[in-house]
């Protein structure tokens, strides 16, 4: 192996080591606790689920950030051409306006993450806050006719956005924040009836955990005899639904409060943006059997 690829691999490992160290560093935890509590206390009502992206089926934040990033990148391209500072300034302003809802959506998602994810997310937010300050300064300079300074601050802002984007990618792909943590269930569970226990093993109204093809399953028998079964690990961040609260035909995750309908796994309330895989149930020879409920055409 040549020296150049080896040096490149060492640099990559250093970046990962820094990010792993950031996940383990507890020094910012008091700030995380205070800010997270404030975000969770915002009187957003149904707007919270809107910001989470429950209506979309996945987090809305990655969608919303496309506008500010796109306008700022376009502004940088115009700044490379003489005489286009005014148009670039308009794009910088549009990006600043669009950043507000994107930041709010990111904040409500961030407040419902694991501690290690929140540590990375805090630095991600700080990098983007620096970018906002730089772009605001760039816009102010352009208004004052200081075109050169406006361009410099714009390029610095784009650099900060790039750093924030790298951290956001680490959050999304390496730490799986915002991913559907129940997506693998249909690919693992065989399409057959699975016996999970005698009827007497399921007290009425109490969620019971069973395992089917290495997949944890929540089984609940209602007082009237109806039996429901859902994938037991919450689609939001894999919280144990069997330890959650059952009310009005729904189960609430004990970790972050997502609510799922027992009848079909629908996510009634976020932060979960994906429903829970549901199972059909039947009683055979005094035993409960479950089979994954598949959509038409699903393999």
C-alpha positions as CSV (number, residue, x, y, z in Angstrom):
1,X,0.0,0.0,0.0
2,X,1.4,3.4,-0.9
3,X,2.0,6.1,1.6
4,X,-0.7,8.5,0.2
5,X,-3.7,6.2,0.7
6,X,-2.4,5.3,4.1
7,X,-2.2,9.0,5.2
8,X,-5.7,9.6,3.8
9,X,-7.0,6.7,5.9
10,X,-5.3,8.1,9.0
11,X,-7.0,11.5,8.4
12,X,-10.4,9.8,8.0
13,X,-9.9,7.9,11.2
14,X,-8.9,11.1,13.0
15,X,-12.2,12.7,12.0
16,X,-14.2,9.7,13.2
17,X,-12.2,9.6,16.4
18,X,-13.0,13.3,17.0
19,X,-16.7,12.7,16.4
20,X,-16.7,9.6,18.6
21,X,-15.0,11.6,21.4
22,X,-17.7,14.3,20.9
23,X,-20.4,11.7,21.5
24,X,-18.8,10.6,24.8
25,X,-18.0,14.1,26.1
26,X,-20.4,15.0,28.9
27,X,-19.2,18.6,29.5
28,X,-22.1,20.2,27.5
29,X,-24.8,18.1,29.1
30,X,-26.0,20.9,31.5
31,X,-26.5,23.1,28.4
32,X,-28.2,20.2,26.6
33,X,-30.6,19.6,29.5
34,X,-31.5,23.3,29.8
35,X,-32.0,23.9,26.0
36,X,-33.8,20.5,25.5
37,X,-36.2,21.2,28.4
38,X,-36.9,24.7,26.9
39,X,-37.6,23.2,23.4
40,X,-39.9,20.5,24.8
41,X,-41.8,23.2,26.8
42,X,-42.6,25.3,23.7
43,X,-46.4,25.7,23.3
44,X,-46.4,24.3,19.8
45,X,-49.5,22.0,20.1
46,X,-50.2,20.1,16.9
47,X,-47.5,22.1,15.2
48,X,-44.9,19.9,17.0
49,X,-46.0,16.9,14.9
50,X,-46.0,19.1,11.8
51,X,-42.4,20.1,12.5
52,X,-41.4,16.5,13.3
53,X,-42.7,15.5,9.8
54,X,-45.3,12.9,10.9
55,X,-47.4,14.0,8.0
56,X,-44.5,13.4,5.6
57,X,-43.5,9.9,7.0
58,X,-40.0,11.0,7.8
59,X,-38.3,14.1,9.5
60,X,-39.2,17.4,7.9
61,X,-35.9,19.0,8.9
62,X,-33.8,17.6,6.0
63,X,-36.4,18.8,3.5
64,X,-36.6,22.3,5.0
65,X,-32.8,22.9,5.0
66,X,-32.7,22.5,1.2
67,X,-34.0,26.0,0.6
68,X,-31.4,28.0,2.8
69,X,-28.6,25.8,1.6
70,X,-29.6,26.0,-2.0
71,X,-30.0,29.8,-2.0
72,X,-26.7,30.3,-0.2
73,X,-24.8,28.0,-2.6
74,X,-26.4,29.9,-5.5
75,X,-25.4,33.2,-3.9
76,X,-21.8,31.9,-3.7
77,X,-21.9,31.1,-7.4
78,X,-23.1,34.6,-8.3
79,X,-20.5,36.1,-6.0
80,X,-17.9,34.5,-8.3
81,X,-19.2,36.7,-11.2
82,X,-18.6,40.4,-11.2
83,X,-21.6,42.7,-11.0
84,X,-24.0,40.1,-9.5
85,X,-23.7,41.1,-5.8
86,X,-27.3,42.5,-5.7
87,X,-28.8,39.2,-6.9
88,X,-26.5,37.3,-4.5
89,X,-27.7,39.5,-1.7
90,X,-31.4,38.7,-2.4
91,X,-30.5,35.0,-2.3
92,X,-28.7,35.5,1.0
93,X,-31.8,37.2,2.5
94,X,-34.1,34.4,1.3
95,X,-31.9,31.8,2.8
96,X,-31.9,33.7,6.2
97,X,-35.7,33.8,6.1
98,X,-36.0,30.1,5.2
99,X,-33.5,29.1,7.9
100,X,-36.0,29.9,10.8
101,X,-38.5,27.1,10.2
102,X,-35.7,24.7,9.3
103,X,-34.0,25.4,12.6
104,X,-37.2,25.0,14.6
105,X,-37.9,21.7,13.0
106,X,-34.4,20.6,13.8
107,X,-34.7,21.7,17.4
108,X,-37.9,19.8,18.1
109,X,-36.3,16.6,16.6
110,X,-33.0,17.2,18.5
111,X,-34.9,17.5,21.9
112,X,-36.2,13.9,21.5
113,X,-32.8,12.2,20.8
114,X,-30.5,10.0,22.8
115,X,-27.8,11.8,24.8
116,X,-24.9,10.9,22.4
117,X,-26.9,12.2,19.5
118,X,-27.8,15.4,21.3
119,X,-24.1,16.1,21.9
120,X,-23.3,16.0,18.2
121,X,-26.6,17.8,17.4
122,X,-25.6,20.7,19.7
123,X,-22.4,21.3,17.8
124,X,-24.3,20.9,14.5
125,X,-26.7,23.7,15.7
126,X,-23.8,25.9,16.8
127,X,-22.1,25.6,13.4
128,X,-25.3,26.6,11.7
129,X,-25.8,29.4,14.2
130,X,-22.4,30.7,13.3
131,X,-23.4,30.4,9.6
132,X,-26.5,32.5,10.2
133,X,-24.4,35.2,11.9
134,X,-22.0,35.3,9.0
135,X,-24.7,35.5,6.4
136,X,-26.5,38.2,8.4
137,X,-23.3,40.1,8.5
138,X,-22.8,39.5,4.7
139,X,-26.3,40.9,4.0
140,X,-25.6,44.0,6.2
141,X,-22.3,44.6,4.3
142,X,-24.1,44.4,1.0
143,X,-26.7,46.9,2.1
144,X,-23.9,49.3,3.1
145,X,-22.2,48.9,-0.3
146,X,-19.3,46.9,1.1
147,X,-19.6,44.3,-1.6
148,X,-16.2,42.7,-1.1
149,X,-16.8,42.2,2.6
150,X,-20.2,40.8,1.9
151,X,-18.7,38.2,-0.4
152,X,-16.1,37.2,2.1
153,X,-18.6,36.8,4.9
154,X,-20.8,34.8,2.5
155,X,-18.1,32.3,1.7
156,X,-17.2,32.0,5.4
157,X,-20.9,31.3,6.0
158,X,-20.9,28.6,3.4
159,X,-17.9,27.0,5.1
160,X,-19.8,26.9,8.4
161,X,-22.8,25.5,6.7
162,X,-20.6,22.7,5.2
163,X,-19.3,21.9,8.7
164,X,-22.8,21.8,10.0
165,X,-23.9,19.6,7.2
166,X,-21.1,17.1,7.9
167,X,-22.2,16.9,11.5
168,X,-25.8,16.5,10.3
169,X,-24.8,13.6,8.1
170,X,-23.0,12.0,11.1
171,X,-26.3,12.3,13.0
172,X,-28.5,10.9,10.3
173,X,-26.3,8.1,9.0
174,X,-23.8,7.0,11.6
175,X,-26.1,7.7,14.6
176,X,-29.4,6.9,12.8
177,X,-31.3,9.9,14.2
178,X,-34.5,10.2,12.3
179,X,-34.3,6.8,10.8
180,X,-37.2,4.3,11.0
181,X,-35.9,1.8,13.6
182,X,-38.6,-0.7,12.7
183,X,-37.9,-0.8,9.0
184,X,-36.1,-4.1,9.1
185,X,-39.0,-6.0,10.6
186,X,-40.7,-7.0,7.2
187,X,-37.3,-8.2,6.0
188,X,-36.6,-10.5,9.0
189,X,-40.0,-12.0,10.0
190,X,-41.1,-15.0,7.9
191,X,-44.5,-14.9,6.4
192,X,-46.0,-17.7,8.5
193,X,-48.1,-18.0,11.6
194,X,-45.8,-17.9,14.7
195,X,-47.0,-19.3,18.1
196,X,-46.1,-16.9,20.9
197,X,-47.7,-18.5,23.9
198,X,-50.8,-19.8,25.6
199,X,-53.8,-17.4,25.9
200,X,-53.4,-17.5,29.7
201,X,-49.9,-16.0,29.4
202,X,-51.4,-12.7,28.3
203,X,-53.3,-10.9,31.1
204,X,-56.0,-8.6,29.8
205,X,-54.8,-5.1,29.3
206,X,-51.1,-5.8,30.0
207,X,-48.5,-5.5,27.2
208,X,-46.4,-8.7,27.0
209,X,-43.1,-9.0,25.1
210,X,-42.4,-12.0,22.9
211,X,-39.8,-12.7,20.2
212,X,-40.6,-13.8,16.6
213,X,-37.7,-14.6,14.3
214,X,-35.4,-12.6,16.6
215,X,-37.8,-9.6,16.4
216,X,-39.3,-8.4,19.7
217,X,-43.1,-8.2,19.5
218,X,-45.6,-6.6,21.8
219,X,-48.7,-8.7,22.4
220,X,-51.8,-7.3,24.2
221,X,-55.1,-9.0,24.9
222,X,-58.0,-6.7,25.6
223,X,-60.6,-7.6,28.2
224,X,-63.1,-8.5,25.5
225,X,-60.7,-11.0,24.0
226,X,-59.3,-9.1,21.0
227,X,-55.6,-9.6,20.7
228,X,-53.2,-7.0,19.2
229,X,-49.6,-7.4,18.2
230,X,-47.0,-4.8,17.1
231,X,-43.3,-4.7,16.6
232,X,-42.1,-4.0,20.1
233,X,-39.2,-1.6,19.3
234,X,-40.4,2.0,18.7
235,X,-39.8,3.2,15.1
236,X,-38.5,6.5,16.5
237,X,-35.4,5.3,18.5
238,X,-36.2,1.7,19.3
239,X,-37.8,2.3,22.7
240,X,-39.4,-0.7,24.4
241,X,-43.1,-0.4,23.8
242,X,-43.9,-3.3,26.1
243,X,-42.8,-1.0,29.0
244,X,-45.1,1.8,27.8
245,X,-48.5,2.9,28.8
246,X,-51.7,1.5,27.2
247,X,-54.6,4.0,27.0
248,X,-57.7,4.3,24.7
249,X,-56.5,1.5,22.3
250,X,-53.0,3.0,22.0
251,X,-49.6,2.4,23.5
252,X,-47.2,5.2,24.4
253,X,-43.4,4.7,24.1
254,X,-41.8,5.2,27.6
255,X,-38.7,6.9,26.1
256,X,-40.0,9.9,24.0
257,X,-43.8,9.7,24.2
258,X,-44.6,8.5,20.7
259,X,-48.2,7.1,20.6
260,X,-49.2,4.1,18.3
261,X,-52.6,2.6,17.7
262,X,-52.7,-1.0,18.7
263,X,-55.2,-2.0,16.0
264,X,-52.8,-1.2,13.1
265,X,-49.6,0.4,14.5
266,X,-50.5,3.9,13.1
267,X,-48.4,6.6,14.7
268,X,-51.0,8.8,16.3
269,X,-48.5,11.2,17.8
270,X,-44.8,11.9,17.3
271,X,-41.9,12.3,17.5
272,X,-42.1,9.0,15.6
273,X,-42.8,9.7,11.9
274,X,-43.2,6.0,10.9
275,X,-45.9,3.6,12.1
276,X,-45.2,0.3,13.8
277,X,-45.3,-2.9,11.8
278,X,-48.5,-4.7,12.9
279,X,-49.3,-8.4,13.1
280,X,-52.5,-10.3,12.4
281,X,-53.5,-12.5,15.3
282,X,-55.5,-15.7,16.0
283,X,-56.1,-18.3,18.6
284,X,-55.3,-21.9,17.7
285,X,-55.5,-24.8,20.2
286,X,-55.6,-22.3,23.1
287,X,-52.4,-20.5,21.9
288,X,-51.9,-17.1,20.4
289,X,-50.4,-17.0,17.0
290,X,-49.2,-13.9,15.0
291,X,-48.3,-13.3,11.4
292,X,-46.8,-10.1,10.1
293,X,-49.5,-8.0,8.3
294,X,-48.1,-7.2,4.9
295,X,-49.3,-4.7,2.3
296,X,-50.6,-5.9,-1.1
297,X,-47.7,-6.7,-3.4
298,X,-45.1,-6.5,-0.6
299,X,-42.5,-9.2,-0.7
